[in-house]
Amino acid sequence: MFNTSWIIAYDIADPRRLRRVERALAAVGQRMHNSLFLCTLTAPELNQLQRRIAKLIQVPDDIVQYAPWCQHCHAHTQHLGTSAEPAIASAWVI
């Protein structure tokens, strides 16, 4: 099974739900901006994350978007200002 990179963006209305979604994403990815994470996941890991987040949000009030980020997209990404390319770890030490 191979990994796919995903850009995950969210807008959560409630501060408590927001913190919970942030913690769920921080456990599997790297924060790129306030409401934007880069996660490299297998298909089962993505499915598990989506199910977890679905339990945390309120659909009428909140939104979470998942966009695949292919190698071609990565190769053509530009960083301006203080932005830096994310350091993707092959393993996390906790």
N, C-alpha and C positions, 0 to 999 in steps of 0.2 A: 504494500500500500504506500502511496506517495503523498507527500505534503503539498498543500496549496497555500499560498499566502492570501490573506483576506484583509481588506480595509473595512473596519467596522466603525460606523458612525452612529451616534445616538443623540436624542434630545428627550430627556426624561423630566417630567413636570414636577415631581415630588422629590425633595432633597434626600429623603430616606431611601427611596427606590433608586435614585441616582447613585448614591454611595454603594449600594448593593450591586448594581450593574457594573460600576467601575471596579469593584473588587473582583467580580467574576471575570472581567476582561483582563485585569492586571495579572490574574493567576495564569493566564495562557498566552499573553501577548505583551507588546510594548506600546506604551502611550506615545502617540505622535503629536497630539495637540489636546486641548481641553476635552473634547468629545470625540476623539479619533484614536483608534488603536490599530496596530498592525499585528496580525496573528498568523502564524504558520501552523496549519493543522491538517491532520488526516481527515478523511470524510467522516469517520465515526466520532472523532473529537469535535468537529464542527457541529455535527448533529447533536451531540451531548451539550455543547455550549448553547446552541439555539434553544433546546428544551429547557435548560437551566434559566436562561434569560427570559423566556416566555413566561415562566412562573413568577418572575420578579417584576414584570412591567404590567401596566394597565393599558390595554390596547387603545381605548379611545383617547387617552391623554399622552401616551408616550410613543416613540418611534425608535426602532433600531434597524439599521440598514447594513447589509453584508454585500460587499463587492469583491469579486476575485481580482487579485493583483498578479498578473502573469510576469514571466521573466522579461518579456518585451517591454511591458509597462515599467518594470523596475529599471531596466537599462536606459529608458528615456526620461526618467524622473529627474527634475532639476531642483536644486535647493538654493534659495536666495536668502540673504540676510544671515541671521544666526542659526538658521536651520542646518541640521546635519543629517547625513544618512544614518538610519537606525542601525544599531549594532544588534544583529540577530544572533542569539546564542544557540549553539547546537545542543546545549544541555543547560538546565537550570539547577543551581545549587541552592537548597533551602535549609 
